[in-house]
Amino acid sequence: MRVGMLTSGGDCQALNATMRGVAKSLYKLFDDVEIIGFEDGYRGLIYADYRVMKSSDFSGILTRGGTLLGTSRQPFKLMRVPDDYGLDKVESMKHTYRKLRLDCLVVLGGNGSQKTANLLQEEGLNIVSLPKTIDNDLWGTDMTFGFQSAVNVATNAIDCIHTTAASHGRVFIVEVMGHKVGWLTLHAGMAGGADIILLPEIPYDMDIVVKAIKERTKRGSRFSILAVAEGAISKEDASLSKKELKEKKKSGMIYPSVAYEIGAMITEKTGQEVRVTVPGHTQRGGEPCPYDRVLSTCLGAEAANLIKAKKFGYMVAVKNNEITSVPLREVAGKLKMVDPNSSIIRQAKMIGISFGDE
């Protein structure tokens, strides 16, 4: 049994733990198994940059962050575009797969990586994929590995802001990762006791945000903390077409990110001092939390089970706290967004958290 493995897209804390789960299970299920690791994601598959891995490579990596194989971003929209030397990337990946006589390719990746994995399985390759992303935005699974670890980091950033915010009586904004969705900001914001949480799925009204801050001041609160998703958007901008929004950003981009823009508007409307904190890539770093170590081990073991059963073209997933699998064709290209009418949003509002919408 010859199995290829690659990690693609942004890194996260539990990639090594998941590869370990796959490998250890494969070694137990098959008497003779060889694992081929591709360096730097799909790039390694395209340019045949790989190494034969030993069982010792998967020892001692359960708690190690990052990825021992390295990773890179290979945008799905460019997969059919030849490289600078005219190389057909898709044909090259298929050639590498067949040259190495692989029985299966295991892909650990997020949304874009899953789309490429689905493309490869449609081209006739045997694919099993695993749901990796700190954004928790993959359709078809309740949870992705890396998410809970990132929540811990982002929550800690908000926790640390509380004391200095209270000491100085300032408004603090913590900008949280998450791309186009707000799962990470929502969970970290609630866990960290943020007063206002702004998500891409719930366009905010700046006047309502300012009103929430002023009401806290009237009640005697010296400070306010905002957890702002990097993809947060105002109601005004949300009403624009994609083209109009792109033109607006191109012509009037004067702030490094949305958090700084919101901070400037709060100062203008309230006169209060505002400080912005951007944890950035620290949210991807460090060791995986215990939850992710367990989840990754279970997901990896199930991937090996799928290979044993020759059930290819599937992504391992979590549904109702059970490890299962979903067809890649159903996952590819779909985002799992935060539902503005979900119970967690209603409950957050019940305890007084403002989402800038009402």
C-alpha positions as CSV (number, residue, x, y, z in Angstrom):
1,M,0.0,0.0,0.0
2,R,1.5,3.3,-1.2
3,V,-0.1,6.4,0.2
4,G,0.8,10.0,-0.6
5,M,0.3,12.8,1.9
6,L,0.4,16.6,1.7
7,T,-0.6,19.6,3.8
8,S,-1.9,22.5,1.8
9,G,-2.9,26.2,2.5
10,G,-2.4,28.1,5.7
11,D,-0.8,26.1,8.5
12,C,-2.4,25.4,11.8
13,Q,-1.6,23.7,15.1
14,A,-2.8,20.2,14.6
15,L,-1.5,19.2,11.1
16,N,1.2,17.0,12.5
17,A,-1.1,15.4,15.0
18,T,-3.5,14.5,12.1
19,M,-0.7,13.1,9.9
20,R,0.3,11.0,12.9
21,G,-3.2,9.7,13.3
22,V,-3.3,8.7,9.6
23,A,0.1,7.1,9.6
24,K,-0.1,5.1,12.9
25,S,-3.5,3.7,11.8
26,L,-2.2,2.8,8.3
27,Y,0.7,0.9,9.9
28,K,-1.7,-1.0,12.0
29,L,-4.2,-1.8,9.2
30,F,-1.7,-2.9,6.6
31,D,1.3,-5.3,6.8
32,D,3.2,-3.4,4.1
33,V,2.6,0.3,3.8
34,E,4.8,3.1,2.4
35,I,4.0,6.8,3.0
36,I,5.2,9.4,0.5
37,G,5.3,12.9,1.9
38,F,5.0,15.8,-0.6
39,E,6.9,19.0,0.4
40,D,5.0,22.3,0.5
41,G,1.6,21.1,-0.4
42,Y,0.3,20.8,-3.9
43,R,3.6,22.4,-5.1
44,G,5.4,19.2,-4.1
45,L,2.9,17.1,-6.1
46,I,3.2,19.3,-9.1
47,Y,7.0,19.3,-9.2
48,A,7.5,15.8,-7.8
49,D,9.2,17.1,-4.6
50,Y,8.7,14.3,-2.1
51,R,10.3,12.0,0.4
52,V,9.6,8.5,1.6
53,M,8.7,8.8,5.2
54,K,9.6,6.4,8.0
55,S,7.5,5.4,11.0
56,S,9.9,7.4,13.2
57,D,8.9,10.6,11.3
58,F,5.5,10.4,13.0
59,S,6.9,9.9,16.5
60,G,6.9,12.8,18.9
61,I,4.9,15.1,16.7
62,L,1.5,15.0,18.5
63,T,2.1,18.3,20.3
64,R,4.2,20.0,17.6
65,G,2.5,22.9,15.8
66,G,3.0,23.7,12.1
67,T,3.6,20.9,9.6
68,L,6.7,18.7,9.2
69,L,6.0,18.6,5.4
70,G,5.8,22.3,4.9
71,T,2.9,24.0,3.1
72,S,2.1,26.6,0.4
73,R,-0.9,28.3,-1.1
74,Q,-1.7,27.1,-4.6
75,P,-4.9,29.0,-5.5
76,F,-7.6,26.8,-7.0
77,K,-8.5,29.4,-9.7
78,L,-4.9,29.1,-11.0
79,M,-4.8,25.3,-11.1
80,R,-5.8,25.2,-14.7
81,V,-3.4,28.0,-15.6
82,P,0.0,26.8,-16.9
83,D,3.0,27.9,-14.8
84,D,5.8,30.2,-16.0
85,Y,7.3,27.4,-18.0
86,G,4.0,26.3,-19.6
87,L,3.6,23.3,-17.3
88,D,0.0,22.0,-17.0
89,K,-0.3,21.7,-13.2
90,V,-3.2,19.3,-13.1
91,E,-1.5,16.9,-15.6
92,S,1.7,17.2,-13.7
93,M,0.0,16.2,-10.4
94,K,-1.6,13.2,-12.1
95,H,1.7,12.2,-13.7
96,T,3.5,12.3,-10.3
97,Y,0.7,10.3,-8.6
98,R,0.9,7.6,-11.3
99,K,4.7,7.6,-11.5
100,L,4.9,6.8,-7.8
101,R,2.2,4.2,-8.2
102,L,0.2,5.7,-5.4
103,D,-2.9,3.8,-4.2
104,C,-4.3,7.0,-2.5
105,L,-3.5,10.6,-1.8
106,V,-4.4,12.1,1.6
107,V,-4.9,15.8,1.5
108,L,-5.0,17.9,4.7
109,G,-6.4,21.3,3.8
110,G,-9.0,24.0,4.0
111,N,-11.6,25.3,1.5
112,G,-9.3,25.9,-1.5
113,S,-7.4,22.7,-0.9
114,Q,-10.6,20.7,-0.8
115,K,-11.6,22.1,-4.2
116,T,-8.3,21.0,-5.7
117,A,-8.7,17.6,-4.0
118,N,-12.2,17.2,-5.6
119,L,-10.7,18.2,-8.9
120,L,-8.1,15.5,-8.7
121,Q,-10.6,12.9,-7.7
122,E,-12.7,13.9,-10.7
123,E,-9.6,13.4,-12.8
124,G,-9.5,9.8,-11.6
125,L,-7.1,9.8,-8.6
126,N,-8.0,8.1,-5.3
127,I,-8.4,10.9,-2.8
128,V,-9.2,11.0,0.9
129,S,-9.2,14.5,2.5
130,L,-9.2,15.9,6.1
131,P,-10.8,19.2,7.3
132,K,-8.0,21.6,8.3
133,T,-8.6,25.3,9.0
134,I,-8.6,27.6,12.0
135,D,-11.7,29.3,10.3
136,N,-14.0,26.3,10.9
137,D,-15.7,27.3,7.6
138,L,-15.7,24.0,5.8
139,W,-19.1,22.8,4.7
140,G,-20.1,19.3,5.7
141,T,-18.3,19.1,9.0
142,D,-19.3,20.6,12.4
143,M,-15.7,21.1,13.4
144,T,-12.3,21.4,11.7
145,F,-9.0,20.7,13.4
146,G,-7.0,23.8,14.3
147,F,-10.1,25.8,15.2
148,Q,-10.2,25.2,18.9
149,S,-6.5,25.8,19.2
150,A,-6.9,29.1,17.4
151,V,-9.9,30.0,19.7
152,N,-7.6,29.5,22.7
153,V,-4.9,31.9,21.2
154,A,-7.5,34.6,20.2
155,T,-9.3,34.3,23.6
156,N,-6.0,34.7,25.4
157,A,-5.3,37.9,23.5
158,I,-8.7,39.3,24.6
159,D,-8.1,38.1,28.2
160,C,-4.8,40.0,28.3
161,I,-6.4,43.2,26.9
162,H,-9.0,43.3,29.8
163,T,-6.5,44.5,32.4
164,T,-4.9,47.2,30.4
165,A,-8.3,48.3,29.0
166,A,-9.7,48.6,32.6
167,S,-6.5,50.4,33.8
168,H,-6.5,53.1,31.1
169,G,-10.3,53.4,30.5
170,R,-9.9,52.9,26.8
171,V,-11.8,51.2,24.0
172,F,-9.8,48.2,22.7
173,I,-10.3,46.4,19.4
174,V,-8.9,42.9,18.9
175,E,-8.9,41.9,15.2
176,V,-9.4,38.2,14.8
177,M,-8.6,36.0,11.8
178,G,-11.3,34.0,10.0
179,H,-11.2,35.2,6.3
180,K,-14.8,35.6,5.1
181,V,-16.5,33.9,8.1
182,G,-16.9,34.8,11.8
183,W,-16.7,31.5,13.7
184,L,-13.3,32.2,15.3
185,T,-14.3,35.8,16.3
186,L,-17.6,34.7,17.7
187,H,-16.2,31.9,19.9
188,A,-13.1,33.9,21.0
189,G,-15.2,37.0,21.6
190,M,-17.7,35.2,23.8
191,A,-15.0,33.3,25.6
192,G,-13.0,36.4,26.2
193,G,-16.0,38.5,27.4
194,A,-16.0,41.0,24.5
195,D,-18.7,43.6,24.7
196,I,-19.1,44.0,21.0
197,I,-18.5,41.3,18.3
198,L,-18.5,42.2,14.6
199,L,-18.8,39.4,12.1
200,P,-18.8,39.2,8.3
201,E,-22.2,37.5,8.4
202,I,-23.9,40.4,10.4
203,P,-23.1,43.7,8.7
204,Y,-22.7,46.4,11.3
205,D,-24.1,49.9,11.6
206,M,-21.4,52.3,13.1
207,D,-24.1,54.3,14.9
208,I,-25.3,51.2,16.7
209,V,-21.7,50.3,17.6
210,V,-21.1,53.7,19.0
211,K,-24.4,53.6,20.9
212,A,-23.4,50.4,22.6
213,I,-20.1,52.0,23.7
214,K,-21.8,55.1,25.0
215,E,-24.4,53.0,27.0
216,R,-21.6,51.1,28.7
217,T,-20.0,54.5,29.6
218,K,-23.3,55.7,31.1
219,R,-23.5,52.5,33.2
220,G,-20.1,53.3,34.7
221,S,-17.9,51.1,32.6
222,R,-14.5,52.6,32.0
223,F,-13.7,50.5,28.9
224,S,-15.2,48.5,26.1
225,I,-13.7,45.6,24.2
226,L,-14.5,44.8,20.6
227,A,-13.7,41.5,18.9
228,V,-13.7,42.3,15.2
229,A,-13.4,39.7,12.4
230,E,-10.9,40.6,9.7
231,G,-13.8,40.2,7.2
232,A,-16.3,42.4,9.2
233,I,-18.3,44.7,6.9
234,S,-20.5,47.7,7.4
235,K,-24.2,47.7,6.2
236,E,-23.2,50.4,3.8
237,D,-20.5,48.3,2.2
238,A,-22.6,45.1,2.3
239,S,-25.2,46.8,0.1
240,L,-22.6,47.3,-2.7
241,S,-21.9,44.9,-5.5
242,K,-18.6,43.1,-5.5
243,K,-17.4,45.3,-8.3
244,E,-18.5,48.5,-6.5
245,L,-16.9,47.4,-3.2
246,K,-13.6,46.5,-5.0
247,E,-13.5,50.0,-6.6
248,K,-14.3,51.7,-3.2
249,K,-11.4,49.8,-1.5
250,K,-9.0,50.6,-4.3
251,S,-9.8,54.3,-4.3
252,G,-10.1,54.9,-0.5
253,M,-8.0,52.4,1.3
254,I,-6.3,54.5,4.0
255,Y,-6.3,52.0,6.9
256,P,-4.3,48.8,7.3
257,S,-7.4,46.8,8.1
258,V,-11.1,47.1,9.1
259,A,-10.2,47.3,12.8
260,Y,-8.2,50.5,12.4
261,E,-11.0,52.0,10.3
262,I,-13.6,51.2,13.0
263,G,-11.2,52.5,15.7
264,A,-10.8,55.9,13.9
265,M,-14.6,56.2,13.6
266,I,-15.2,55.4,17.2
267,T,-12.7,58.1,18.2
268,E,-14.3,60.6,15.9
269,K,-17.8,59.9,17.2
270,T,-17.0,59.5,20.9
271,G,-13.8,61.2,21.6
272,Q,-12.5,58.1,23.4
273,E,-9.0,56.7,23.0
274,V,-9.0,53.5,20.9
275,R,-6.2,51.0,20.7
276,V,-6.1,48.1,18.1
277,T,-4.5,44.8,18.8
278,V,-3.9,42.3,15.9
279,P,-2.8,38.9,17.1
280,G,-2.4,37.9,13.5
281,H,-0.5,34.7,12.7
282,T,-0.1,33.8,16.4
283,Q,-3.6,32.4,16.1
284,R,-2.1,29.7,13.8
285,G,0.9,29.0,16.0
286,G,1.9,27.1,19.0
287,E,1.0,23.6,20.1
288,P,-2.4,22.1,19.5
289,C,-4.8,22.2,22.4
290,P,-5.9,18.8,23.9
291,Y,-9.2,19.0,22.1
292,D,-7.5,19.3,18.7
293,R,-5.1,16.5,19.6
294,V,-7.9,14.1,20.3
295,L,-10.0,15.3,17.3
296,S,-7.0,15.0,14.9
297,T,-6.1,11.5,16.1
298,C,-9.7,10.4,15.5
299,L,-10.0,12.1,12.1
300,G,-6.7,10.6,11.0
301,A,-7.7,7.1,12.1
302,E,-10.9,7.4,10.1
303,A,-9.0,8.5,7.0
304,A,-7.0,5.2,7.2
305,N,-10.3,3.3,7.6
306,L,-11.6,4.9,4.3
307,I,-8.4,3.9,2.6
308,K,-8.7,0.3,3.9
309,A,-12.3,0.2,2.6
310,K,-11.3,1.8,-0.7
311,K,-13.8,4.5,-0.1
312,F,-12.2,7.3,-2.1
313,G,-13.5,10.8,-3.0
314,Y,-14.5,11.6,0.6
315,M,-13.6,14.1,3.3
316,V,-13.5,12.9,6.9
317,A,-15.9,15.0,8.9
318,V,-17.6,15.5,12.3
319,K,-21.3,15.3,12.5
320,N,-23.2,15.4,15.8
321,N,-20.0,14.5,17.7
322,E,-19.4,11.4,15.6
323,I,-16.6,10.9,13.1
324,T,-18.0,10.3,9.6
325,S,-17.3,11.2,6.0
326,V,-18.9,13.3,3.3
327,P,-18.4,13.2,-0.5
328,L,-15.8,15.7,-1.7
329,R,-18.1,16.9,-4.5
330,E,-20.6,18.1,-1.9
331,V,-17.9,19.9,0.1
332,A,-15.9,21.6,-2.6
333,G,-16.6,25.3,-3.1
334,K,-19.1,25.7,-0.2
335,L,-18.5,27.8,2.9
336,K,-20.1,27.1,6.3
337,M,-21.2,30.6,7.5
338,V,-22.4,31.8,10.9
339,D,-26.2,31.9,10.8
340,P,-27.3,35.3,12.2
341,N,-30.5,33.6,13.5
342,S,-28.7,30.7,15.2
343,S,-29.1,30.0,18.9
344,I,-25.6,31.0,19.8
345,I,-26.1,34.5,18.3
346,R,-29.5,34.8,20.2
347,Q,-27.9,33.7,23.4
348,A,-25.0,36.1,23.0
349,K,-27.4,39.0,22.5
350,M,-29.4,37.9,25.6
351,I,-26.4,38.5,27.8
352,G,-25.9,42.0,26.3
353,I,-23.3,41.4,23.5
354,S,-23.8,43.8,20.6
355,F,-23.3,42.7,17.1
356,G,-23.7,46.2,15.7
357,D,-27.0,45.4,13.9
358,E,-29.7,46.3,16.4
